[in-house]
Amino acid sequence: MAKEMRGVHYNQGIHALNTVALRIRHGDRDFTDMLETVERAAALLEETEAAARGMRSDMATLTGRPALFL
């Protein structure tokens, strides 16, 4: 579960941010498209963090110990 949350979803958000950075470096001036990409990346990262917090809480409840590394 941790791999899925931190791997796939987090990487999708980072990939979107890297796409924006690449386009800026190459002189792309379509800031509307880039803003949409940044907003999508931010939403993915927020969603990932919220899900990870929920998983930590669930794991702590199940194990009786804090889950620190999700």
Secondary structure, DSSP 8 states (H G I E B T S, - for coil): -HHIIIIIIHHHHHHHHHHHHHHHHTT---HHHHHHHHHHHHHHHHHHHHHHHHHHHHHHHHHSS-----
